Amino acid sequence: MTIVALSVMLIVITILYHSSFKEVERRLLESAFSHATLIDSIARSNIEHHSFGDSEHTRRFPDPFTHTIEEVKDGLAPQHGSSEITLAKRSGDNIEFIIRQKSSRRYEPFPTSFSSPLAEPMRQALSGNTGTLVGLDYRNTKVVAAYHPIPTHNLGIVVKIDINEIRAPFISAAVISTVAAFFLILAGGLITHNISGKIINEIQKGRRRFKNIFDNTEVAIFDEDLSEIYRRLEDLKERGITDLRTHLAENEQFTWNLAASIRVRDANNAALKLFDADSFNELSDNIDKTFGHNAIGIFINELCTIWDSGDKFRSEASVRTLKGTNIDTIISFQIPKHGDDLRRIPVSIIDVTENKRNEMALRSSEHHSRMLFEESSTGLALCKMDGSLVDVNPAYANIIGRDVEETLKLSYWDITPERYAEQERKQLEQLNTSGRYGPYEKEYLHKDGSLRNVRLQGRLLNRGNEQLIWSSVEDITKQKRAEEKIRASEAKLKNLVDNLSAGIVVHAPDTSITMSNNRASELLGLTIEQMMGKTDIDPAWHFIDKDHQPLPLESYPVNLVKSSDTTLKDMLVGVNKPGHEKTVWVLVNGFPQTDENGELQEIIISFVDITDRIEAEERILVLAQAVEQSPESIAITSVEAEIEYVNEAFSVVRSRSQLRIGRRRRLSRTNRLRFAIHGGQRKQHRLPARRCDWAESTRSSLG
């Protein structure tokens, strides 16, 4: 009886053991699949974020892989007993464990040879297989494990438990069964239930943790069941359909029926927010309202990707929210290798509306910039550091007499004369130091062999990992030739002015001297530097008037012209030069030069030396006074014997009526004397005439 009871007990324990074992396998496989699916979805979402340069994510994590691993580490709950979740990747001939979550501790990964008999479950996962097995893990411990591949980043996941932990209760129960079969059976059942319950609880806790990550991730994710689509596509293959795209295009209603067979199992909070839905039920009941204008075309592409056994589907799509707002998105999901895995497919949807707008604005800006580049009258060029030209506009090519296509075959050094090598070296040093060069002038070689004067300036640009030089080039050949003509004309004019007998001084509106010739320096007794205000002038130097009195500053010729804004003519001025006893007398003329608005631009003053004339007139005055006051009787007659002049002594002897000086009174005595001295030329200066009586005289100094 005991043997029968014990046998029955052993049979029951064995049945319970196998039942518990199968349940553990099923739960482990479900946990592995759900973990793999969610990790793969998170990985693809992170790749999308980093591809769009999301500043928040790229600042926190250097790359999508690191981002994904950190999120998974945070999402995994501690395991109990010998339960363990491992995540690994293949690195060459080794299996590199990235995450091993066991109890409350996290162990550092270590490599295991891929060909080693150890880590059999992970080797199966990294080989792209899904399932369960009993075998050795990386510790050389026999375990019950479920394994599943994660296509993104080529990872594998294993959820396992030591087989001894499963067997231990049943072995103990078998031993105790020899003591009390009934209690052993009861205890075995309770223990089995307890162990299975713990395992199930841990799996459920992990699922809840991952559900929390799923619901709160920033990327919109749909959990979709595509198994019905897969079944219908297999039916089409059995019916002999080979060109699916053509078949779907010709049977649009069939295509829409396929779309309707997609079952949306769940959607996270980001998806609800994206589509303006208050709940999942509201979104699933109105899913047809979210289709965009090209929904059927995108769906056909999706079906063709599944039909062709593609690894991944990714497409841009325009969708509508439940409030009718059009948004641009990118839809992507990983396609499993086995049709059974299509029951739960995480589909990520990323809103790229703002990116699209920015892209369009950038394209518009680039088009506008390109148009400005092409139409610019200034030569623009982009070249590499070695001088090879990357891009030029027509204005640049025109400077050297070529078209753009022909110019791009040249380098910067092909159009630069060799004599500018040292100058170019200095400009490159400035560019490397400050990031800019120029402006500076040089010459370019024209296609016809001539030289073109140009003015260049530019800056350093970074495009990716390459440094480029952006240059603006202005053709100043005509300007240079005009400047040469102006310089030649100015030199000719200066030579002419310097050789004038008159002194020329040009004043600015503030009366400062801007130019003078050598004759002005000679007449004024000042050097060019003194007149320009660069060196001091002797305080004894000054202008004097005709009465030998110093001229006040406001009566200087330039100030008179400026104050009156009129022309100054024939002003007699003396120059008192220190160290010179002789006064230089000059006749001054001046006039203001204005622009088209009547604004004063400069004042031009000229000086003509009349010192000899003034001195001659002073000598005549002295001579006239000597003749007039002479005690001798003196008379001057014309060739017709008409008396032109008699002095005071002569008039005492003869009365005027007796002298009969012509038929009319011609000149006063002194003026007739001047007239005679100057050889018959009348002068403007007058001496006071004196009235006298004329008398006859027997003595005359005529002739």
C-alpha positions as CSV (number, residue, x, y, z in Angstrom):
1,M,0.0,0.0,0.0
2,T,2.8,2.3,0.9
3,I,4.5,1.4,-2.4
4,V,1.3,2.2,-4.3
5,A,0.8,5.4,-2.4
6,L,4.4,6.4,-2.9
7,S,4.1,5.5,-6.6
8,V,1.0,7.5,-7.0
9,M,2.7,10.3,-5.1
10,L,5.7,10.2,-7.4
11,I,3.5,10.1,-10.5
12,V,1.6,13.1,-9.2
13,I,4.8,15.0,-8.4
14,T,6.2,14.2,-11.8
15,I,3.0,15.4,-13.5
16,L,3.0,18.5,-11.4
17,Y,6.7,19.0,-12.1
18,H,6.2,18.8,-15.9
19,S,3.1,21.0,-15.7
20,S,5.0,23.6,-13.7
21,F,8.0,23.2,-16.1
22,K,5.8,23.9,-19.2
23,E,4.2,26.9,-17.5
24,V,7.6,28.3,-16.6
25,E,8.8,27.9,-20.2
26,R,5.6,29.6,-21.5
27,R,6.0,32.5,-19.1
28,L,9.7,32.9,-19.8
29,L,9.1,32.9,-23.6
30,E,6.3,35.5,-23.2
31,S,8.6,37.6,-21.1
32,A,11.5,37.3,-23.5
33,F,9.2,38.3,-26.5
34,S,7.6,41.3,-24.7
35,H,11.0,42.5,-23.5
36,A,12.6,42.1,-27.0
37,T,9.7,43.8,-28.8
38,L,9.7,46.9,-26.4
39,I,13.5,47.2,-26.4
40,D,13.6,47.1,-30.2
41,S,10.9,49.8,-30.4
42,I,12.8,52.0,-27.9
43,A,16.0,51.5,-29.9
44,R,14.4,52.5,-33.2
45,S,12.8,55.5,-31.6
46,N,16.1,56.7,-30.2
47,I,17.8,56.3,-33.6
48,E,15.0,58.5,-35.1
49,H,15.6,61.1,-32.3
50,H,19.3,61.2,-32.9
51,S,19.0,61.3,-36.7
52,F,17.0,64.5,-36.3
53,G,19.5,66.1,-34.0
54,D,17.2,66.3,-31.0
55,S,19.3,68.6,-28.8
56,E,17.9,67.2,-25.4
57,H,18.7,63.6,-26.3
58,T,22.0,64.2,-28.0
59,R,23.1,66.3,-25.0
60,R,22.4,63.5,-22.5
61,F,23.5,60.5,-24.5
62,P,26.3,60.4,-27.1
63,D,24.6,57.9,-29.4
64,P,21.3,56.0,-29.8
65,F,22.8,52.7,-28.6
66,T,24.0,54.2,-25.3
67,H,20.6,55.9,-25.0
68,T,18.7,52.6,-25.4
69,I,20.9,50.7,-22.9
70,E,20.5,53.3,-20.2
71,E,16.7,53.3,-20.6
72,V,16.6,49.5,-20.5
73,K,18.8,49.5,-17.4
74,D,16.3,51.8,-15.7
75,G,13.4,49.8,-16.8
76,L,14.5,46.3,-15.7
77,A,13.2,45.3,-12.2
78,P,15.4,43.2,-9.9
79,Q,14.8,39.4,-10.2
80,H,14.2,36.9,-7.4
81,G,16.0,33.7,-6.7
82,S,18.0,32.4,-9.7
83,S,15.8,34.3,-12.3
84,E,17.9,36.4,-14.6
85,I,17.5,38.6,-17.6
86,T,20.6,39.1,-19.9
87,L,21.2,41.3,-22.9
88,A,24.2,40.8,-25.1
89,K,25.6,41.4,-28.5
90,R,28.1,39.6,-30.7
91,S,31.5,41.2,-30.9
92,G,33.7,39.3,-33.3
93,D,34.0,35.7,-32.0
94,N,32.8,36.6,-28.6
95,I,29.5,37.2,-26.9
96,E,29.6,40.4,-25.0
97,F,27.1,40.7,-22.2
98,I,25.8,44.2,-21.8
99,I,23.2,43.8,-19.1
100,R,22.7,41.0,-16.6
101,Q,19.9,41.7,-14.2
102,K,19.8,39.3,-11.2
103,S,18.3,39.9,-7.8
104,S,19.2,43.4,-6.6
105,R,22.6,43.4,-8.1
106,R,23.9,44.4,-11.6
107,Y,27.0,42.6,-12.7
108,E,29.6,44.0,-15.1
109,P,29.5,42.3,-18.5
110,F,32.2,39.8,-19.5
111,P,32.9,38.1,-22.8
112,T,32.2,34.5,-23.7
113,S,33.4,32.7,-26.8
114,F,30.7,32.3,-29.4
115,S,31.9,28.7,-30.1
116,S,31.9,27.8,-26.4
117,P,29.4,25.3,-25.2
118,L,28.5,27.8,-22.6
119,A,25.8,30.5,-23.0
120,E,23.8,28.3,-25.4
121,P,20.6,30.4,-25.0
122,M,22.3,33.7,-25.9
123,R,24.0,32.1,-28.9
124,Q,20.6,31.0,-30.2
125,A,19.2,34.6,-29.7
126,L,22.2,36.2,-31.4
127,S,21.7,33.7,-34.3
128,G,18.3,35.2,-34.9
129,N,16.3,32.3,-33.3
130,T,13.4,32.4,-30.9
131,G,12.3,29.7,-28.4
132,T,13.2,27.9,-25.1
133,L,15.7,25.3,-24.2
134,V,17.3,23.5,-21.3
135,G,21.1,23.9,-21.4
136,L,24.2,25.5,-20.0
137,D,24.4,29.2,-19.5
138,Y,27.5,31.4,-19.3
139,R,28.2,30.1,-15.7
140,N,28.2,26.5,-16.9
141,T,24.9,26.1,-15.0
142,K,22.0,24.2,-16.4
143,V,19.0,26.5,-16.8
144,V,15.6,26.7,-18.4
145,A,15.8,29.7,-20.7
146,A,13.7,31.6,-23.3
147,Y,15.6,33.5,-26.0
148,H,14.7,36.1,-28.6
149,P,16.7,38.3,-31.0
150,I,16.5,42.1,-31.0
151,P,17.2,43.2,-34.7
152,T,18.0,46.8,-33.9
153,H,21.7,47.0,-32.8
154,N,21.9,43.2,-33.4
155,L,21.2,42.3,-29.8
156,G,19.8,39.2,-28.1
157,I,17.8,38.8,-24.9
158,V,17.6,35.7,-22.6
159,V,15.2,35.2,-19.6
160,K,16.2,32.2,-17.6
161,I,16.0,30.4,-14.2
162,D,18.2,27.7,-12.8
163,I,16.6,24.2,-13.4
164,N,17.7,23.3,-9.9
165,E,15.4,26.0,-8.5
166,I,12.5,24.3,-10.3
167,R,13.5,20.8,-9.3
168,A,14.5,21.5,-5.7
169,P,10.9,21.5,-4.3
170,F,9.9,18.4,-6.1
171,I,13.0,16.5,-5.0
172,S,12.4,17.5,-1.5
173,A,8.8,16.4,-1.8
174,A,9.8,13.0,-3.2
175,V,12.0,12.5,-0.2
176,I,9.4,13.5,2.3
177,S,6.9,11.3,0.4
178,T,8.5,8.4,2.1
179,V,7.3,9.8,5.4
180,A,3.9,11.1,4.5
181,A,2.6,10.6,1.0
182,F,-0.5,12.5,1.6
183,F,1.2,15.5,3.1
184,L,3.9,15.2,0.4
185,I,1.4,15.4,-2.4
186,L,-0.3,18.4,-0.7
187,A,3.0,20.1,0.0
188,G,4.2,19.4,-3.5
189,G,1.2,21.1,-4.9
190,L,1.5,24.0,-2.7
191,I,5.2,24.4,-3.4
192,T,4.6,24.2,-7.1
193,H,1.9,26.8,-6.9
194,N,4.1,29.0,-4.8
195,I,7.1,28.8,-7.1
196,S,5.0,29.2,-10.2
197,G,3.3,32.2,-8.6
198,K,6.5,33.9,-7.7
199,I,7.9,33.4,-11.3
200,I,4.6,34.7,-12.7
201,N,4.6,37.6,-10.4
202,E,8.1,38.6,-11.4
203,I,7.3,38.3,-15.0
204,Q,4.1,40.4,-14.5
205,K,6.0,43.0,-12.6
206,G,8.5,43.3,-15.4
207,R,5.7,43.6,-17.9
208,R,4.1,46.4,-15.8
209,R,7.5,48.1,-15.6
210,F,7.9,48.0,-19.4
211,K,4.3,49.0,-19.9
212,N,5.1,52.1,-17.8
213,I,8.1,52.8,-20.1
214,F,5.9,52.2,-23.2
215,D,3.2,54.6,-22.0
216,N,5.5,57.4,-21.0
217,T,8.2,57.4,-23.7
218,E,8.2,60.6,-25.7
219,V,7.8,58.8,-29.1
220,A,4.3,57.9,-30.2
221,I,4.0,54.0,-30.4
222,F,1.2,51.8,-31.5
223,D,1.0,48.1,-30.5
224,E,-0.4,46.5,-33.7
225,D,-1.4,43.0,-34.6
226,L,-0.5,42.3,-38.3
227,S,-1.0,38.5,-38.1
228,E,-4.2,38.6,-40.2
229,I,-2.4,40.6,-42.9
230,Y,0.3,38.1,-43.0
231,R,-2.2,35.2,-43.3
232,R,-3.9,37.0,-46.2
233,L,-0.6,37.7,-48.0
234,E,0.2,34.0,-47.7
235,D,-3.1,33.1,-49.3
236,L,-2.2,35.4,-52.2
237,K,1.1,33.6,-52.6
238,E,-0.8,30.3,-52.7
239,R,-3.1,31.6,-55.3
240,G,-0.1,32.4,-57.5
241,I,0.1,36.2,-57.1
242,T,3.7,37.3,-57.8
243,D,3.4,41.0,-58.4
244,L,1.8,42.2,-55.2
245,R,2.1,46.0,-56.0
246,T,0.2,45.7,-59.3
247,H,-2.4,43.4,-57.7
248,L,-3.1,45.9,-54.9
249,A,-3.2,48.8,-57.3
250,E,-5.8,47.1,-59.5
251,N,-7.9,46.0,-56.5
252,E,-8.1,49.1,-54.3
253,Q,-11.1,47.8,-52.3
254,F,-9.2,44.7,-51.4
255,T,-6.3,46.9,-50.3
256,W,-8.6,48.9,-48.0
257,N,-10.0,45.6,-46.6
258,L,-6.5,44.5,-45.7
259,A,-5.9,47.9,-44.0
260,A,-9.1,47.3,-42.0
261,S,-7.7,44.0,-40.8
262,I,-5.0,45.7,-38.8
263,R,-5.8,45.4,-35.1
264,V,-4.5,48.2,-32.9
265,R,-4.0,46.6,-29.5
266,D,-2.6,49.6,-27.6
267,A,-1.2,53.1,-28.0
268,N,0.9,55.1,-25.6
269,N,0.3,58.5,-24.2
270,A,2.5,60.2,-26.8
271,A,0.4,58.7,-29.5
272,L,-2.8,59.9,-27.9
273,K,-1.3,63.4,-27.6
274,L,-0.1,63.4,-31.2
275,F,-3.5,62.5,-32.5
276,D,-5.5,64.8,-30.1
277,A,-7.3,61.8,-28.5
278,D,-8.5,61.7,-25.0
279,S,-8.4,57.9,-24.7
280,F,-7.2,54.8,-26.5
281,N,-10.8,53.8,-27.3
282,E,-11.5,57.2,-28.9
283,L,-8.4,56.8,-31.1
284,S,-9.1,53.2,-32.1
285,D,-12.7,53.9,-32.9
286,N,-11.7,56.8,-35.2
287,I,-8.5,55.4,-36.6
288,D,-9.8,55.8,-40.2
289,K,-10.0,59.6,-39.7
290,T,-6.3,59.8,-39.2
291,F,-5.4,58.6,-42.7
292,G,-3.7,61.3,-44.8
293,H,-4.0,62.0,-48.5
294,N,-1.6,59.2,-49.6
295,A,-2.5,56.6,-47.0
296,I,-3.3,53.9,-49.6
297,G,0.1,54.4,-51.3
298,I,2.0,54.1,-48.0
299,F,0.0,51.1,-47.0
300,I,0.8,49.3,-50.3
301,N,4.5,50.0,-49.7
302,E,4.2,48.6,-46.2
303,L,2.5,45.4,-47.5
304,C,5.2,45.0,-50.2
305,T,7.9,45.3,-47.6
306,I,6.3,42.4,-45.6
307,W,5.7,40.5,-48.8
308,D,9.4,40.7,-49.8
309,S,10.5,39.7,-46.2
310,G,12.1,43.0,-45.5
311,D,13.8,43.7,-42.2
312,K,12.3,47.1,-41.6
313,F,9.6,49.5,-42.9
314,R,10.1,53.2,-42.8
315,S,8.2,55.9,-44.6
316,E,7.2,59.5,-44.4
317,A,3.5,60.0,-44.1
318,S,1.0,62.8,-43.8
319,V,-1.7,62.1,-41.2
320,R,-4.5,64.0,-39.6
321,T,-5.3,64.4,-35.9
322,L,-8.9,63.8,-34.6
323,K,-9.2,67.6,-34.7
324,G,-8.4,67.7,-38.4
325,T,-4.9,69.1,-38.2
326,N,-2.5,67.8,-40.8
327,I,0.9,66.7,-39.5
328,D,4.0,65.2,-41.2
329,T,5.3,62.0,-39.6
330,I,7.8,59.2,-40.1
331,I,6.3,55.7,-39.5
332,S,8.7,52.8,-38.9
333,F,8.6,49.3,-37.4
334,Q,10.8,46.2,-37.4
335,I,9.4,43.2,-39.4
336,P,10.0,39.9,-37.6
337,K,11.2,36.9,-39.5
338,H,8.4,34.6,-38.3
339,G,4.7,35.3,-39.1
340,D,3.7,34.3,-35.6
341,D,5.6,37.3,-34.2
342,L,3.5,39.7,-36.2
343,R,0.8,39.5,-33.5
344,R,2.5,42.4,-31.5
345,I,4.4,44.9,-33.6
346,P,5.5,48.2,-32.0
347,V,5.0,50.9,-34.7
348,S,6.7,54.2,-33.9
349,I,5.4,57.5,-35.3
350,I,7.6,60.6,-35.0
351,D,6.2,64.1,-35.6
352,V,8.5,65.9,-38.1
353,T,6.1,68.7,-39.0
354,E,8.4,71.4,-37.5
355,N,11.4,69.7,-39.1
356,K,9.6,69.8,-42.5
357,R,8.8,73.5,-42.1
358,N,12.4,74.2,-41.2
359,E,13.6,72.1,-44.1
360,M,11.3,74.0,-46.5
361,A,12.5,77.3,-45.0
362,L,16.1,76.2,-45.4
363,R,15.5,75.2,-49.0
364,S,13.9,78.6,-49.7
365,S,16.8,80.3,-47.9
366,E,19.4,78.3,-49.8
367,H,17.6,79.0,-53.1
368,H,17.6,82.7,-52.3
369,S,21.2,82.7,-51.2
370,R,22.1,80.8,-54.4
371,M,20.3,83.3,-56.5
372,L,22.2,86.2,-54.7
373,F,25.4,84.2,-55.2
374,E,24.8,83.8,-58.9
375,E,23.6,87.4,-59.6
376,S,26.1,89.2,-57.4
377,S,28.3,91.7,-59.3
378,T,31.1,90.9,-56.9
379,G,33.2,87.9,-57.6
380,L,32.6,85.1,-55.0
381,A,34.6,81.9,-54.6
382,L,34.8,78.9,-52.3
383,C,38.1,77.0,-52.4
384,K,40.0,74.4,-50.4
385,M,43.1,75.1,-48.3
386,D,45.2,73.7,-51.2
387,G,43.8,76.4,-53.5
388,S,41.5,74.1,-55.6
389,L,38.2,75.9,-56.4
390,V,35.0,74.3,-55.1
391,D,32.4,76.9,-56.3
392,V,32.5,80.3,-58.0
393,N,29.9,82.7,-59.4
394,P,29.8,84.1,-62.9
395,A,31.2,87.5,-61.7
396,Y,34.4,85.7,-60.4
397,A,34.8,83.7,-63.6
398,N,34.3,86.9,-65.7
399,I,37.2,88.6,-64.0
400,I,39.6,86.1,-65.5
401,G,37.8,85.9,-68.8
402,R,36.3,82.4,-68.4
403,D,33.0,80.7,-67.7
404,V,32.2,79.0,-64.4
405,E,32.7,75.4,-65.7
406,E,36.2,76.3,-67.1
407,T,37.2,78.2,-63.9
408,L,36.4,75.3,-61.6
409,K,39.0,73.2,-63.4
410,L,41.7,75.7,-62.2
411,S,43.2,76.3,-58.8
412,Y,43.7,79.5,-57.0
413,W,47.5,79.3,-57.8
414,D,46.8,78.9,-61.6
415,I,45.5,82.5,-61.7
416,T,48.0,84.1,-59.3
417,P,51.3,85.4,-60.6
418,E,54.4,83.9,-58.9
419,R,55.6,87.3,-57.6
420,Y,52.7,87.3,-55.1
421,A,53.8,84.1,-53.4
422,E,55.2,85.8,-50.3
423,Q,52.2,88.1,-50.0
424,E,49.9,85.1,-50.2
425,R,51.9,83.3,-47.5
426,K,51.3,86.2,-45.1
427,Q,47.6,86.3,-45.9
428,L,47.3,82.5,-45.2
429,E,49.1,83.1,-41.8
430,Q,46.5,85.8,-41.0
431,L,43.7,83.5,-42.1
432,N,44.9,80.7,-39.8
433,T,45.5,83.1,-36.9
434,S,42.3,85.2,-37.0
435,G,40.0,83.2,-39.3
436,R,40.0,86.1,-41.8
437,Y,42.2,87.7,-44.4
438,G,42.4,91.0,-46.3
439,P,41.3,93.2,-47.6
440,Y,44.4,93.4,-49.9
441,E,45.2,94.0,-53.5
442,K,46.9,91.9,-56.1
443,E,46.6,90.8,-59.7
444,Y,44.9,87.8,-61.4
445,L,46.0,86.2,-64.7
446,H,43.4,86.8,-67.4
447,K,42.7,84.1,-70.0
448,D,44.1,86.4,-72.7
449,G,47.4,86.7,-70.8
450,S,46.8,90.2,-69.4
451,L,46.7,91.1,-65.7
452,R,43.6,92.2,-63.8
453,N,43.8,94.3,-60.6
454,V,41.6,92.8,-57.9
455,R,40.9,93.5,-54.2
456,L,40.3,90.4,-52.0
457,Q,39.0,89.6,-48.6
458,G,37.6,86.5,-47.0
459,R,37.2,84.2,-44.1
460,L,37.6,80.6,-43.0
461,L,34.6,78.3,-43.1
462,N,34.1,74.8,-41.6
463,R,32.0,72.4,-43.6
464,G,31.9,69.1,-41.8
465,N,35.5,68.0,-41.1
466,E,36.9,70.2,-43.9
467,Q,38.1,73.7,-43.8
468,L,37.3,76.0,-46.8
469,I,38.1,79.6,-47.7
470,W,35.2,81.9,-48.7
471,S,36.5,84.9,-50.7
472,S,34.9,88.0,-52.2
473,V,36.9,89.5,-55.1
474,E,36.4,92.9,-56.6
475,D,37.7,93.8,-60.1
476,I,39.4,97.2,-59.7
477,T,41.3,97.2,-63.0
478,K,39.3,100.2,-64.3
479,Q,39.6,101.9,-61.0
480,K,43.4,101.4,-61.0
481,R,43.7,102.7,-64.5
482,A,41.6,105.7,-63.7
483,E,43.8,106.3,-60.6
484,E,46.9,106.1,-62.7
485,K,45.4,108.7,-65.1
486,I,44.5,110.9,-62.2
487,R,47.9,110.6,-60.6
488,A,49.5,111.5,-64.0
489,S,47.2,114.4,-64.4
490,E,47.8,115.5,-60.8
491,A,51.6,115.3,-61.4
492,K,51.3,117.3,-64.5
493,L,49.1,119.9,-62.8
494,K,51.5,120.0,-59.8
495,N,54.4,120.5,-62.1
496,L,52.5,123.3,-63.8
497,V,51.5,124.9,-60.5
498,D,55.1,124.6,-59.1
499,N,56.5,126.4,-62.1
500,L,54.0,129.3,-62.1
501,S,55.5,132.7,-61.4
502,A,52.6,133.4,-59.0
503,G,52.3,131.8,-55.6
504,I,49.3,129.5,-55.1
505,V,47.8,128.5,-51.7
506,V,44.7,126.3,-51.3
507,H,42.8,126.5,-48.0
508,A,40.3,124.1,-46.5
509,P,37.0,125.5,-45.3
510,D,38.5,125.9,-41.8
511,T,41.3,128.0,-43.5
512,S,44.0,125.3,-42.9
513,I,46.4,125.0,-45.9
514,T,46.0,121.8,-47.9
515,M,48.3,122.6,-50.8
516,S,50.8,125.3,-51.9
517,N,53.5,125.6,-54.6
518,N,57.1,126.5,-54.3
519,R,56.6,130.1,-55.5
520,A,54.2,130.7,-52.5
521,S,56.9,129.4,-50.1
522,E,59.4,131.8,-51.7
523,L,57.1,134.8,-51.6
524,L,55.8,134.2,-48.1
525,G,59.2,133.1,-46.7
526,L,57.6,130.0,-45.2
527,T,58.4,126.3,-45.8
528,I,55.8,123.9,-46.9
529,E,55.8,122.3,-43.4
530,Q,55.2,125.7,-41.8
531,M,52.3,126.5,-44.0
532,M,50.7,123.1,-43.5
533,G,51.0,123.7,-39.7
534,K,53.5,120.9,-39.1
535,T,56.2,123.2,-37.8
536,D,56.1,126.5,-35.9
537,I,56.2,129.9,-37.6
538,D,58.3,132.8,-36.2
539,P,56.0,135.1,-34.3
540,A,57.7,138.1,-36.1
541,W,56.2,136.9,-39.4
542,H,53.1,138.9,-40.5
543,F,51.3,140.6,-43.3
544,I,51.3,144.4,-43.5
545,D,49.1,146.9,-45.4
546,K,50.2,149.6,-47.8
547,D,50.8,151.9,-44.9
548,H,53.2,149.3,-43.4
549,Q,50.8,148.5,-40.6
550,P,50.4,144.8,-39.4
551,L,47.2,143.3,-40.8
552,P,44.8,141.9,-38.2
553,L,44.0,138.2,-38.6
554,E,40.5,138.8,-39.8
555,S,41.9,141.0,-42.6
556,Y,44.1,138.2,-44.0
557,P,43.1,137.4,-47.6
558,V,41.7,133.9,-46.8
559,N,39.5,135.2,-43.9
560,L,38.2,138.1,-46.1
561,V,37.2,135.6,-48.8
562,K,35.6,133.2,-46.3
563,S,33.7,135.9,-44.4
564,S,32.4,137.6,-47.5
565,D,32.0,134.5,-49.6
566,T,33.1,136.6,-52.6
567,T,36.1,137.0,-54.9
568,L,39.0,139.1,-53.6
569,K,40.8,141.2,-56.3
570,D,44.1,143.0,-56.4
571,M,44.6,143.4,-52.7
572,L,48.0,145.0,-51.9
573,V,49.8,143.2,-49.1
574,G,53.3,143.3,-47.7
575,V,55.1,140.3,-46.3
576,N,57.3,141.0,-43.3
577,K,59.7,138.0,-43.2
578,P,62.0,137.7,-40.1
579,G,65.6,138.1,-41.0
580,H,64.9,140.0,-44.2
581,E,65.2,143.8,-44.2
582,K,63.3,144.1,-47.5
583,T,59.5,143.8,-47.5
584,V,58.0,141.7,-50.2
585,W,55.0,143.3,-51.8
586,V,52.4,141.0,-53.4
587,L,49.1,141.6,-55.2
588,V,46.6,139.1,-53.8
589,N,43.6,137.6,-55.5
590,G,41.3,134.9,-54.1
591,F,38.0,133.1,-54.6
592,P,35.9,130.5,-52.9
593,Q,35.3,127.1,-54.5
594,T,31.8,125.5,-53.6
595,D,30.0,122.2,-54.5
596,E,26.7,121.8,-56.2
597,N,24.9,122.6,-53.0
598,G,26.7,125.8,-52.4
599,E,28.8,124.4,-49.6
600,L,32.3,125.8,-49.3
601,Q,34.9,123.3,-50.3
602,E,38.1,125.3,-50.5
603,I,39.6,128.8,-50.9
604,I,42.2,129.5,-53.5
605,I,44.6,132.4,-52.9
606,S,47.2,133.6,-55.4
607,F,50.2,135.9,-54.8
608,V,51.9,138.0,-57.5
609,D,55.2,139.7,-56.6
610,I,55.1,143.4,-57.4
611,T,57.9,144.4,-55.1
612,D,60.0,145.9,-58.0
613,R,57.0,148.0,-59.2
614,I,56.3,149.4,-55.8
615,E,60.0,150.2,-55.3
616,A,60.1,151.9,-58.7
617,E,57.1,154.0,-57.9
618,E,58.6,155.0,-54.6
619,R,61.8,156.1,-56.4
620,I,59.6,158.2,-58.9
621,L,57.9,159.9,-56.0
622,V,61.3,160.8,-54.5
623,L,62.6,162.1,-57.9
624,A,59.4,164.1,-58.5
625,Q,59.7,165.8,-55.1
626,A,63.4,166.6,-55.9
627,V,62.5,168.2,-59.2
628,E,59.6,170.1,-57.8
629,Q,61.7,171.6,-55.0
630,S,64.8,172.2,-57.1
631,P,65.9,175.9,-57.2
632,E,66.7,175.5,-60.8
633,S,64.0,176.4,-63.3
634,I,63.0,173.1,-65.1
635,A,60.6,172.6,-67.9
636,I,59.7,169.6,-70.0
637,T,58.2,169.9,-73.5
638,S,56.8,167.4,-76.0
639,V,58.4,166.9,-79.4
640,E,56.0,169.5,-80.8
641,A,57.6,171.9,-78.3
642,E,54.5,172.1,-76.2
643,I,55.4,172.6,-72.6
644,E,54.4,169.6,-70.5
645,Y,55.9,170.4,-67.1
646,V,57.6,173.3,-65.3
647,N,58.7,173.2,-61.7
648,E,58.1,175.8,-59.0
649,A,61.3,177.8,-59.7
650,F,60.4,178.1,-63.4
651,S,56.9,179.3,-62.6
652,V,58.2,182.1,-60.5
653,V,60.1,183.5,-63.5
654,R,57.3,183.2,-66.1
655,S,53.6,183.6,-65.7
656,R,51.4,180.7,-67.0
657,S,49.7,182.9,-69.6
658,Q,53.0,183.7,-71.1
659,L,54.1,180.1,-71.3
660,R,51.2,179.2,-73.4
661,I,51.3,175.5,-72.4
662,G,49.3,174.0,-75.3
663,R,45.9,175.0,-76.4
664,R,44.3,173.3,-73.3
665,R,45.4,172.4,-69.9
666,R,46.8,168.9,-70.1
667,L,48.3,167.9,-66.8
668,S,49.3,169.3,-63.5
669,R,53.0,169.9,-63.1
670,T,53.8,166.8,-61.0
671,N,51.7,164.5,-63.2
672,R,53.3,165.8,-66.3
673,L,56.6,165.1,-64.8
674,R,55.5,161.5,-64.1
675,F,54.2,161.3,-67.6
676,A,57.5,162.4,-69.0
677,I,59.5,160.0,-66.8
678,H,57.5,157.0,-67.8
679,G,58.0,157.7,-71.5
680,G,54.5,158.9,-72.2
681,Q,52.6,156.2,-70.2
682,R,50.0,157.6,-67.9
683,K,49.9,156.2,-64.4
684,Q,47.0,155.9,-62.0
685,H,48.8,157.3,-59.0
686,R,48.3,161.1,-58.5
687,L,50.2,163.6,-56.5
688,P,48.4,166.7,-55.3
689,A,48.5,169.5,-57.9
690,R,49.6,172.9,-56.8
691,R,48.2,176.1,-58.3
692,C,50.8,178.7,-59.3
693,D,51.3,181.6,-61.6
694,W,53.4,181.1,-64.7
695,A,56.1,183.5,-65.8
696,E,58.3,183.8,-68.7
697,S,61.9,182.7,-68.1
698,T,65.0,183.2,-70.1
699,R,66.5,180.0,-68.8
700,S,65.2,176.5,-69.6
701,S,66.4,172.9,-68.9
702,L,64.4,171.6,-71.8
703,G,66.0,168.9,-73.8
